[in-house]
Amino acid sequence: MHIADILAQQRPTLSFEFFPPKTAEASEALYQTIGELEAYKPSFVSVTYGAGGSTRELTHDLVVRIKKTTTLDPVPHLTCVCHSEADIASILERYAEAGVSNILALGGDPPRNLEGYDRKKDAFQQAADLVRFIKKFNDSGAHPDQRGFGIGVAGFPEGHPTTPNRMLEMDHLKAKVDAGADYICTQLFFDNHDFFDFRDRCKLAGINIPIIAGIMPITSASGMRRMAELAAGARYPAKLMRAIQRCGGDEEAVQRVGVHYATEQCRDLLEHGVDGIHFYTLNKSQATREIYASLGIRDSSAVRPS
């Protein structure tokens, strides 16, 4: 089912993100997490894709395994970096054959292991180029769904790290939407004002597709720095930092604060008519399960718009 179809039937959506494990042990641990979260009936789940396609096969294997062995609807990430048109066409063909219904089309990060890599060699310079190519694939009739893939793209409430000109950034987002994107899933953020302002600016720019908010609960003090690095910069509000500092290095206390803070973010988003919430799980289920419990949510299908 296309994400647009899911949003038409169930809004707000609640969904989870996983990343492909690199070892057998990590794979089994992830599958335990997936089993724990499957009971919450997420609207869909997404699977990340390493910089430069470094986890291409791992992503494909995890997506297909989820598709075949669970009730979950997997959405694979796909990036522009280090890919030719033939590469992308091959990947899309394999996902179409597996019955995957949606793709999250991203610009992607330069590969860290290829110093000095020249992005100009890539067939797709912007995510909008990738969206257009997926639409062209859809038109070819190669997907069992006559509409082809549903297409999601990324949004950045705090601003895209490589585009300090916020007006130009919105032009780039509008280009992705005009190219054929069905919905937007945002990068993580910790101040809901950033999300609400981003949503308003989208409307002013004529962007009228659903916007799903990305939420990542803090589960450790050390993880905060990694989070900021992975997100290419994340703004932590002072009130959140003060709360973390009051924990005095107690990791259990940090996790409690992080889950409480994320819960209040989610409560506020739901009360203000968010189209959906996408939880960045880091392949663990406890924080997400605690947020559901605190919000009084039995499963994703039970959520009703405010």
C-alpha positions as CSV (number, residue, x, y, z in Angstrom):
1,M,0.0,0.0,0.0
2,H,1.3,3.5,-0.8
3,I,2.0,5.7,2.2
4,A,-0.4,8.2,0.6
5,D,-3.1,5.5,0.9
6,I,-2.2,4.8,4.5
7,L,-2.4,8.5,5.3
8,A,-5.8,8.8,3.7
9,Q,-7.1,6.0,5.8
10,Q,-5.3,6.6,9.1
11,R,-4.0,10.0,10.1
12,P,-1.9,10.5,12.1
13,T,0.3,7.6,11.3
14,L,2.9,6.1,13.7
15,S,5.9,4.4,12.2
16,F,9.4,3.2,13.0
17,E,12.9,3.3,11.4
18,F,15.5,0.5,11.5
19,F,19.0,0.3,10.1
20,P,20.4,-2.9,8.6
21,P,22.6,-4.9,11.1
22,K,26.2,-5.9,10.1
23,T,26.5,-9.1,12.1
24,A,24.5,-12.2,12.7
25,E,24.1,-11.3,16.4
26,A,22.9,-7.8,15.7
27,S,20.5,-9.2,13.1
28,E,18.9,-11.5,15.6
29,A,18.7,-8.7,18.2
30,L,17.0,-6.5,15.6
31,Y,14.5,-9.2,14.8
32,Q,13.6,-9.4,18.5
33,T,13.1,-5.6,18.4
34,I,11.0,-5.9,15.3
35,G,8.9,-8.6,16.9
36,E,8.3,-6.5,20.0
37,L,7.3,-3.5,17.9
38,E,5.2,-5.4,15.4
39,A,2.5,-5.8,18.1
40,Y,2.1,-2.0,18.0
41,K,0.8,-2.2,14.4
42,P,3.0,0.6,13.0
43,S,1.6,2.2,9.9
44,F,4.9,1.4,8.1
45,V,8.6,0.9,8.9
46,S,11.6,2.3,7.1
47,V,15.1,0.8,6.6
48,T,18.1,3.1,6.2
49,Y,20.7,3.0,3.5
50,G,24.4,3.6,4.2
51,A,26.4,6.5,2.8
52,G,27.3,5.8,-0.8
53,G,25.2,2.7,-0.7
54,S,27.6,1.0,1.6
55,T,24.8,-1.2,3.1
56,R,22.9,-1.7,-0.2
57,E,22.6,-5.5,0.1
58,L,22.0,-5.4,3.8
59,T,19.2,-2.9,3.3
60,H,17.7,-5.0,0.5
61,D,17.9,-8.2,2.5
62,L,16.3,-6.7,5.6
63,V,13.5,-5.1,3.6
64,V,12.7,-8.4,1.8
65,R,12.9,-10.3,5.1
66,I,10.5,-7.9,6.8
67,K,8.2,-8.1,3.8
68,K,8.1,-11.9,3.7
69,T,8.1,-12.8,7.4
70,T,6.1,-10.0,9.2
71,T,2.9,-8.1,8.8
72,L,4.9,-4.8,8.5
73,D,5.1,-2.6,5.4
74,P,8.8,-1.8,4.8
75,V,9.9,1.4,3.1
76,P,13.6,1.3,1.9
77,H,15.7,4.4,1.8
78,L,17.5,5.1,-1.5
79,T,20.2,7.7,-2.1
80,C,21.8,9.5,-5.0
81,V,25.4,9.1,-3.9
82,C,27.7,6.8,-5.8
83,H,25.0,5.5,-8.2
84,S,24.4,5.4,-11.9
85,E,21.0,5.3,-13.5
86,A,21.6,1.6,-14.2
87,D,22.3,1.0,-10.5
88,I,19.1,2.7,-9.4
89,A,17.0,0.9,-12.1
90,S,18.4,-2.5,-10.9
91,I,17.6,-1.7,-7.3
92,L,14.0,-0.6,-8.2
93,E,13.5,-3.7,-10.2
94,R,14.4,-5.9,-7.3
95,Y,12.1,-4.1,-4.9
96,A,9.3,-4.2,-7.4
97,E,9.8,-8.0,-7.8
98,A,9.6,-8.3,-4.0
99,G,6.3,-6.4,-3.9
100,V,7.7,-3.4,-2.0
101,S,5.3,-0.5,-2.4
102,N,7.3,2.6,-1.4
103,I,10.7,4.3,-1.6
104,L,12.2,7.1,0.5
105,A,14.3,9.1,-2.0
106,L,17.2,10.9,-0.4
107,G,20.2,13.0,-1.5
108,G,22.5,11.0,0.7
109,D,25.8,11.8,2.4
110,P,29.2,11.6,0.8
111,P,30.9,8.2,1.7
112,R,33.4,8.6,4.5
113,N,35.7,5.9,3.2
114,L,36.1,7.6,-0.2
115,E,38.1,10.7,0.6
116,G,37.7,13.4,-2.0
117,Y,34.9,11.7,-3.8
118,D,33.5,13.8,-6.6
119,R,29.7,14.0,-6.5
120,K,29.7,15.4,-10.0
121,K,30.2,11.9,-11.3
122,D,26.9,10.8,-9.8
123,A,23.9,10.5,-12.2
124,F,21.7,12.2,-9.7
125,Q,22.9,15.4,-8.2
126,Q,19.8,16.2,-6.2
127,A,17.0,14.2,-4.5
128,A,14.6,15.7,-7.0
129,D,16.5,14.0,-9.8
130,L,16.1,10.7,-8.1
131,V,12.4,11.3,-7.6
132,R,12.0,12.0,-11.3
133,F,13.8,8.8,-12.2
134,I,11.5,6.8,-9.9
135,K,8.5,8.4,-11.5
136,K,9.9,7.4,-14.9
137,F,10.4,3.8,-13.6
138,N,6.7,3.9,-12.4
139,D,5.6,5.0,-15.9
140,S,7.4,2.0,-17.4
141,G,4.9,-0.5,-15.9
142,A,7.7,-2.6,-14.3
143,H,6.0,-2.5,-10.9
144,P,3.1,-4.9,-10.1
145,D,1.1,-1.9,-8.8
146,Q,0.1,0.0,-11.9
147,R,0.9,3.2,-10.1
148,G,4.5,2.1,-9.3
149,F,6.2,3.1,-6.1
150,G,4.9,5.6,-3.6
151,I,7.7,8.2,-3.0
152,G,8.7,9.9,0.2
153,V,11.4,12.6,0.6
154,A,13.2,14.3,3.5
155,G,12.5,17.6,5.2
156,F,14.6,19.5,7.6
157,P,12.8,21.5,10.3
158,E,16.1,22.9,11.7
159,G,17.3,23.6,8.1
160,H,19.4,21.5,5.7
161,P,23.0,21.4,6.9
162,T,24.4,22.2,3.4
163,T,21.9,24.9,2.5
164,P,22.2,27.9,4.9
165,N,19.9,29.9,2.6
166,R,16.5,28.8,4.0
167,M,14.6,30.3,1.0
168,L,16.7,28.2,-1.4
169,E,16.3,25.2,0.8
170,M,12.5,25.5,0.5
171,D,12.9,25.8,-3.3
172,H,14.8,22.5,-3.3
173,L,12.0,20.9,-1.2
174,K,9.4,22.2,-3.6
175,A,11.3,20.8,-6.5
176,K,11.2,17.3,-4.9
177,V,7.4,17.6,-4.4
178,D,6.9,18.9,-7.9
179,A,8.9,16.0,-9.2
180,G,6.4,13.6,-7.8
181,A,6.9,13.1,-4.0
182,D,3.8,11.9,-2.1
183,Y,4.9,12.8,1.4
184,I,7.7,14.3,3.5
185,C,9.4,12.7,6.5
186,T,11.5,15.1,8.5
187,Q,14.9,14.8,10.1
188,L,14.9,14.5,13.9
189,F,14.3,17.7,15.9
190,F,13.9,18.6,19.6
191,D,11.9,21.8,19.5
192,N,8.4,21.5,18.1
193,H,8.4,25.2,17.3
194,D,10.9,24.3,14.6
195,F,8.6,21.7,13.1
196,F,5.5,24.0,13.3
197,D,7.4,26.8,11.6
198,F,8.7,24.4,8.9
199,R,5.1,23.2,8.3
200,D,3.9,26.7,7.9
201,R,6.7,27.6,5.5
202,C,5.8,24.5,3.4
203,K,2.2,25.8,3.1
204,L,3.5,29.3,2.1
205,A,5.7,27.6,-0.6
206,G,2.7,25.7,-2.0
207,I,3.8,22.4,-0.6
208,N,0.6,20.6,0.4
209,I,1.6,16.9,0.8
210,P,1.5,15.2,4.3
211,I,4.5,16.0,6.6
212,I,5.5,13.2,9.0
213,A,7.6,14.4,12.0
214,G,10.8,12.5,12.9
215,I,11.3,11.9,16.6
216,M,14.4,10.3,18.3
217,P,14.3,9.8,22.1
218,I,17.6,10.4,23.9
219,T,18.6,7.2,25.6
220,S,22.2,8.2,26.7
221,A,24.3,11.3,27.2
222,S,27.0,9.9,24.9
223,G,24.3,9.2,22.3
224,M,23.4,12.9,22.1
225,R,26.7,13.7,20.4
226,R,26.4,10.8,18.0
227,M,22.9,11.9,17.2
228,A,24.0,15.4,16.4
229,E,26.8,14.1,14.1
230,L,24.5,11.6,12.3
231,A,21.9,14.4,11.8
232,A,24.7,16.7,10.5
233,G,23.8,19.0,13.4
234,A,20.9,18.9,15.9
235,R,19.8,21.8,18.1
236,Y,19.3,20.7,21.7
237,P,17.1,23.3,23.6
238,A,18.6,24.6,26.8
239,K,15.7,23.1,28.9
240,L,16.6,19.6,27.6
241,M,20.3,20.1,28.2
242,R,19.6,21.3,31.7
243,A,17.5,18.2,32.4
244,I,20.2,15.9,31.1
245,Q,22.9,17.7,33.2
246,R,20.8,17.2,36.3
247,C,21.1,13.5,35.8
248,G,24.7,13.7,36.8
249,G,25.9,11.0,34.5
250,D,23.2,8.5,35.7
251,E,22.4,6.7,32.4
252,E,19.1,5.3,33.7
253,A,18.0,8.9,34.7
254,V,19.1,10.2,31.3
255,Q,17.0,7.6,29.5
256,R,14.0,8.5,31.7
257,V,14.5,12.2,30.9
258,G,14.9,11.5,27.2
259,V,11.8,9.3,27.0
260,H,9.7,11.9,29.0
261,Y,10.9,14.7,26.7
262,A,10.1,12.8,23.5
263,T,6.7,11.8,25.0
264,E,5.8,15.5,25.6
265,Q,7.0,16.3,22.0
266,C,4.7,13.6,20.7
267,R,1.8,14.7,22.8
268,D,2.1,18.3,21.6
269,L,2.5,17.2,17.9
270,L,-0.6,15.0,18.2
271,E,-2.6,17.9,19.7
272,H,-1.6,20.2,16.9
273,G,-2.7,17.9,14.1
274,V,0.5,16.3,12.9
275,D,0.1,14.0,9.9
276,G,2.3,11.3,11.4
277,I,5.2,10.6,13.8
278,H,8.2,8.5,12.7
279,F,10.3,7.1,15.5
280,Y,14.0,6.7,15.0
281,T,14.4,3.6,17.1
282,L,18.2,2.9,16.8
283,N,17.1,-0.8,16.5
284,K,15.8,-0.8,20.1
285,S,12.2,-1.0,21.3
286,Q,12.1,0.1,24.9
287,A,12.0,3.9,24.5
288,T,9.3,3.7,21.8
289,R,7.2,1.2,23.9
290,E,7.4,3.6,26.9
291,I,6.3,6.5,24.8
292,Y,3.3,4.6,23.6
293,A,2.4,3.6,27.2
294,S,2.7,7.2,28.4
295,L,0.6,8.5,25.6
296,G,-2.0,5.8,26.3
297,I,-1.7,4.4,22.8
298,R,-2.4,0.6,22.5
299,D,-1.3,0.4,18.9
300,S,-0.9,2.8,15.9
301,S,-4.3,1.9,14.5
302,A,-6.0,3.2,17.7
303,V,-4.7,6.8,17.3
304,R,-7.3,9.4,16.3
305,P,-6.7,12.9,15.1
306,S,-7.2,15.6,17.8
